[in-house]
Amino acid sequence: MKFQGVKGARDWYPEDRATFNWMANAFRQMAVKYGFLEVESPAIESLALLCEKEGEEIRQQIFTLEKKGSEQLGLRFDLTIPMARMFITKQKELPKPVKWFNIGRMWRYEAPQKGRLREFYQFGVEIFGSDKPETDAQIISLIIDSFQALGLTSKDFYVKLNNRNLLQGILESFGIGNIADVMTVIDKMAKISEEEFVAELEKLKLSQTQIKKLDQTLKLRDLKQLRDLNELAQQGKGELLNVLDLLEDRQEFIQVDLTVARGLAYYTGTVFEVYDRAGKYRALAGGGRYDQMVKLFGGEPCSATGFGVGFATLGLLLDEKMLIPEPDVRVDYYVAPIKDDPKVIMLANTIAAKLRKDFRVDVDLMRRSMSKQFEYATKIKAKNVIIVGDNELKTGVVTVKNLETGKEEKKKIALL
């Protein structure tokens, strides 16, 4: 029986993995420059933890594991919840703020589509212990700098910025009671038609007056146009303005967008999402402030903020912009023992071991003829072939052939 890969999961061949490593290293290096430390959480978490602060849609997407005992387990669907749990474990002894990042696999059971898989990689950053606006500004700057390190510019992407307190205050001032449900609809606003948006709000029993006022307000892009705000909305507006002031030198990347609500229920203040300028793809990244999560999960009250970047969608944009470098998976030297003799094979492996201190080196493992070895070396695009036989064993001099130019030269083994 021939088996197929699982729907919604992908195989990573050498070229794919090289591209992933290029992307991951760009984020890793930038996070380190910002003073973040790398951590790793288990793929498996308590199902109760994963569901603690989530809506029904997310709960339905969690991969649950077959029950083996009393505890129910699930696969993580993002990095924020596991890292919050890790932080709580050592909360009292950790110097604040704690700045962590993680790169790992996530799982969500949903319909696979372009840029969205059931198993996917995510880069996540969290800061625990600071409620200051410069914390939010720093993680947004980190995203911008990381995207720029990959070759993207303000012509390629931008950050939609909002504040949950501002949005909640606006909803309350319109007399809307079922805030969480309405925010879920608002979060989908950019993905559905205006007719569908209105229909969703009507299902939630909003009046036509409420729908009209909400639609008009959500389309505003200038905070100065927001008037007659209640206390919570004023607080959120102030928080948003503080972050905007700190990002003044990044203005070309930032756009205020009151429709950004973030689907996950744990966000409290600043929220943001990153999109491509052409609007071809779903969100490239998203995050915000979640000041209640640590306390909710049993820790001491502690402010926190963070974000996640999905590599699948970002990879599509980078590919479209032709920014992904040609993956170099070639070996520098392929060592070819051309005689089935223990001494020749030993010498070939000794040469390979010596060269591996500075180069990528492969050596024949199948005792093939010289022609077959050259055929193989050509297929794997080796840069050079080193020929080792009886003569090389006697003289201590090998023939090195450059497969790109066809040029051959003799080199002493001692000088390799």
Secondary structure, 3 states (H helix, E strand, C coil): CCCCCCCCCCCCCHHHHHHHHHHHHHHHHHHHHCCCEECCCCCEEEHHHHHCCCCHHHHHHCCECCCCCCCCEEECCCCHHHHHHHHHHCCCCCCCCEEEEEEEEEECCCCCECCECCEEEEEEEEEECCCCHHHHHHHHHHHHHHHHHCCCCCCCEEEEEEEHHHHHHHHHHCCCCCHHHHHHHHHCHHHCCHHHHHHHHHHCCCCHHHHHHHHHHHCCCCHHHCCCCCHHHHHHHHHHHHHHHHCHHHHHHEEECCCCCCCCCCCCCEEEEEEECCCCCCCCEEEEECCCHHHHCCCCCCCEEEEEEEHHHHHHHHHHCCCCCCCCCCCCEEEEECCCCHHHHHHHHHHHHHHCCCCCEEECCCCCCHHHHHHHHHHCCCCEEEEECHHHHHHCEEEEEECCCCCEEEEEHHHC
